[in-house]
Amino acid sequence: GAGVSQTPSNKVTEKGKYVELRCDPISGHTALYWYRQSLGQGPEFLIYFQGTGAADDSGLPNDRFFAVRPEGSVSTLKIQRTERGDSAVYLCASSSRQGIHNEQFFGPGTRLTVL
Amino acid sequence: GESVGLHLPTLSVQEGDNSIINCAYSNSASDYFIWYKQESGKGPQFIIDIRSNMDKRQGQRVTVLLNKTVKHLSLQIAATQPGDSAVYFCAERDTDKLIFGTGTRLQVFP
């Protein structure tokens, strides 16, 4: 079946611009996660949704970052006034709360480059 | 993406040999651990997991060992194949989110 998909796969923007990154989770998965992966690092947690609500947004670095999941499926990560330090791969994952171990299935990521 | 792992520790093994990748975790209260494989340009892929009430778990060609005393995890890959070449991450669960460790690049040469 279809896995987690993310669009765009690559995004190049200029410093100060606004960007939106989209995640389509696996159908039926109620939990959705955003992570950020910088060069040479492991993914770092940003935010977690259970259904439509953000259950944990403790990983968002500052108020320029915001994410929504209005209908409990697709999620959008929004970054305002982008900075060069925002350049990274943004990963989305989803999981079914029915699983004992709640395995998180990752998408391919969106590579964001801020010039 | 394809640039993940440029500055990571690297383990080079010959095809057919066994590989052992190590990881230290930080939280002694963590109850669940996972190993992920990440190939160039792709997201992390689940390999195997282990709960804290176990010290060993085996899958197909892979074994995870957990030593809670020293907060150490290892991933053993038997008969390493070229397709195993990737960056490997351990992760520990903190409530509902994952905390990833520093990855290790595995290179398999013929």
HADDOCK unambig.tbl for C-alpha pairs under 7 A between the chains (distance, minus, plus):
assign (segid A and resid 39 and name CA) (segid B and resid 3 and name CA) 6.44 0.50 0.50
assign (segid A and resid 39 and name CA) (segid B and resid 4 and name CA) 5.46 0.50 0.50
assign (segid A and resid 40 and name CA) (segid B and resid 4 and name CA) 5.05 0.50 0.50
assign (segid A and resid 40 and name CA) (segid B and resid 5 and name CA) 4.56 0.50 0.50
assign (segid A and resid 40 and name CA) (segid B and resid 6 and name CA) 5.63 0.50 0.50
assign (segid A and resid 40 and name CA) (segid B and resid 7 and name CA) 5.22 0.50 0.50
assign (segid A and resid 40 and name CA) (segid B and resid 8 and name CA) 5.98 0.50 0.50
assign (segid A and resid 41 and name CA) (segid B and resid 102 and name CA) 6.28 0.50 0.50
assign (segid A and resid 42 and name CA) (segid B and resid 89 and name CA) 6.98 0.50 0.50
assign (segid A and resid 42 and name CA) (segid B and resid 100 and name CA) 5.51 0.50 0.50
assign (segid A and resid 42 and name CA) (segid B and resid 101 and name CA) 6.16 0.50 0.50
assign (segid A and resid 42 and name CA) (segid B and resid 102 and name CA) 5.77 0.50 0.50
assign (segid A and resid 42 and name CA) (segid B and resid 103 and name CA) 6.27 0.50 0.50
assign (segid A and resid 43 and name CA) (segid B and resid 100 and name CA) 6.16 0.50 0.50
assign (segid A and resid 44 and name CA) (segid B and resid 99 and name CA) 6.92 0.50 0.50
assign (segid A and resid 44 and name CA) (segid B and resid 100 and name CA) 6.94 0.50 0.50
assign (segid A and resid 45 and name CA) (segid B and resid 97 and name CA) 6.76 0.50 0.50
assign (segid A and resid 45 and name CA) (segid B and resid 98 and name CA) 6.91 0.50 0.50
assign (segid A and resid 89 and name CA) (segid B and resid 1 and name CA) 6.75 0.50 0.50
assign (segid A and resid 91 and name CA) (segid B and resid 43 and name CA) 6.92 0.50 0.50
assign (segid A and resid 106 and name CA) (segid B and resid 43 and name CA) 5.43 0.50 0.50
assign (segid A and resid 106 and name CA) (segid B and resid 44 and name CA) 6.00 0.50 0.50
assign (segid A and resid 106 and name CA) (segid B and resid 45 and name CA) 6.84 0.50 0.50
assign (segid A and resid 107 and name CA) (segid B and resid 43 and name CA) 5.39 0.50 0.50
assign (segid A and resid 108 and name CA) (segid B and resid 41 and name CA) 6.82 0.50 0.50
assign (segid A and resid 108 and name CA) (segid B and resid 42 and name CA) 4.50 0.50 0.50
assign (segid A and resid 108 and name CA) (segid B and resid 43 and name CA) 4.35 0.50 0.50
assign (segid A and resid 109 and name CA) (segid B and resid 42 and name CA) 6.98 0.50 0.50
assign (segid A and resid 109 and name CA) (segid B and resid 43 and name CA) 6.12 0.50 0.50
